[in-house]
Amino acid sequence: MEYINANLSDNVFNKLKDLIYEISGIYFSGQKKYLLETRLSKRLSVLNLPNFEDYYNYLKYSLSKDREIKELLNSVTTNETSFFRDMPQLEVFVDILKQVVQAAGNNAYKKIRIWSAACSTGEEPYTIGILIKENFPSSDIKFEIAGSDISEQVISSAKKGIYGSYTLRNTPPAILNKYFDRIGDDSYSIKDEIKKIAAFHNVNLMNAKEVKKLNEFDVVLCRNVIIYFDTESKKKAITNIYESLKTGGYLFLGHSESLHSITSLFKLVGLGKTPLYKKE
Ligand SMILES: C[S@@+](CC[C@H](N)C(=O)[O-])C[C@H]1O[C@@H](n2cnc3c(N)ncnc32)[C@H](O)[C@@H]1O
């Protein structure tokens, strides 16, 4: 497809960035104008629109605006992820899960619920699934994993569970053999035993109503997401996550992220390998 060669003026950039911010909490500073221009130029080509002003009007007023907002979100989100991302942090996650399992007393009626909020293409929730199978092979407890993201496109890819070798680069070979089927030269499909404990949802962390549909979690991982938000959006997302956690539940952020000067809702219970927060 040939891309339309249009320039994004400061005026239209401001309108588009405000619209994206209002919907998703993602903040594009002036320095990121070029990035937005590159990411959205494909939409101009697909819709056969001559310039970004027309694209903005399409998003605001066309009959297909709801559909196009979804495409906009698919285009502007940064979905970088991988299996076994940040292993030191995942080791802490396993320790915490052991405590949660112990507190549940290996009770067959108990469910332990884990949420990968903003899971992109599914590597994080499936990594959690593998860690559960490896660390609790004979537990009577039922584990449930929810993965969610604002981008419809990545959620549909997560549901398929098919991956190339690059995203699996940190996966130990024994784990790759055990939990994936090779289906092509560079293509691996996650096995059903992991797939069936994860469910995927299209959820915007800014939207309290949408987030409320996912609730009663023991542990939430919201890693490498709030870096894209300004303070106001961080507060919104974290408050929504707080409401979805059980009392006594834990929140993991990315290793460079923190709730400092965002909210005092949570108690900081770990720093070392990872910032770890608890709802008390
Ligand atoms: C860099 S990825 C992180 C994926 C994974 N958590 C990890 O650490 O590997 C960030 C994800 O956040 C999602 N995201 C951005 N804003 C969001 C919002 N308001 N609600 C839900 N997801 C959002 C993006 O679509 C993207 O897939």
The ligand as a Gaussian input file, in Angstrom:
#p B3LYP/6-31G(d) Opt

LIG

0 1
 C        4.490000      -1.803000      26.287000
 S        3.017000      -2.734000      26.358000
 C        3.280000      -3.644000      27.869000
 C        2.864000      -5.079000      27.757000
 C        3.176000      -5.940000      28.987000
 N        2.470000      -5.461000      30.146000
 C        4.658000      -6.002000      29.240000
 O        5.136000      -5.378000      30.195000
 O        5.365000      -6.670000      28.487000
 C        1.837000      -1.492000      26.837000
 C        0.391000      -1.861000      26.535000
 O       -0.474000      -0.937000      27.211000
 C       -1.640000      -0.809000      26.423000
 N       -2.389000       0.388000      26.855000
 C       -2.058000       1.694000      26.654000
 N       -3.006000       2.493000      27.172000
 C       -3.951000       1.681000      27.710000
 C       -5.193000       1.923000      28.368000
 N       -5.672000       3.155000      28.583000
 N       -5.921000       0.854000      28.788000
 C       -5.466000      -0.409000      28.569000
 N       -4.325000      -0.688000      27.924000
 C       -3.562000       0.347000      27.507000
 C       -1.100000      -0.753000      25.011000
 O       -2.077000      -1.066000      24.046000
 C        0.044000      -1.759000      25.063000
 O       -0.328000      -3.019000      24.564000

